[in-house]
Amino acid sequence: MKDENKKSSPVIRVLSLILILVYLVLLGIFIYFMISGSEYLLAMLFVIIVYPIILYVFVWLKKVFSNKE
């Protein structure tokens, strides 16, 4: 295996940082909805649970389809 595959490009690092920041914002909105008693609390809980699952599926599919051995 080459070492080039293990290095991540700056674009991927920035994208991952943006995705983490988006998740933190979603968590903040969820906490705000909990405190305020909003009617959208369950919908936001669904988003909080599904968001990491979707990201994991994208990473897994990338590994599956980029396997060139």
N, C-alpha and C positions, 0 to 999 in steps of 0.2 A: 504494500500500500504506500502511496506517495504521501509526503508530508504536506503537499499542496491541498489535499482534501481536508486535512485537519485544521487548516487556517481559515478563519472566517473573514470575509471581506468587510471593509468599513460600512458598506451599504447594508449588509445583513445585521451588523451590530446596531446601526442607527434604527433600522426597522424593528428590531427586537426591543430596543429601548422605548420606541414609540408605542409598541403594543403593550408593554408593561405599564407605561404611563396611562394608557387608555383604560387598562384594567383597574388601576388605582383610582382613576376618576369614577369608574363605574362603582367601585366599592364605596367611595365617598357619597355618591348619589344614593346608594342603597342604605347607608347609615342615616342619611338625611331623611329618606322615606320612612325608616323605622321610627325616628324621633318625631317626625311630623304626623305620622299615622296616615300616610297617603294611601289611596286606593290602588295605586300601581305597585305596591310592595311585592306582591306575588309575581308579577311580571318581571320586576327587577331581579328577584331571586332566581327566576328562570334564566335570565341573561347572565347573571353571575355564575351560575352552574354550567351553562352551555358554552360560554366564551372560551374557557380553557380547553374544553373537549374539542371544539372546532379547531383551535390552534394545534392541539396534539395530532389530530387527524391530518392536517396539512403537513406537519413535519414528518409524520409516518409515511404519507404518500410520497413525499419528496425522496425519502430514503428508499422506498420500494422501487420507484421508477428511475432513480439515478444510479442504481446498482449496475455497474458495467463490467462485472467479472465474468 
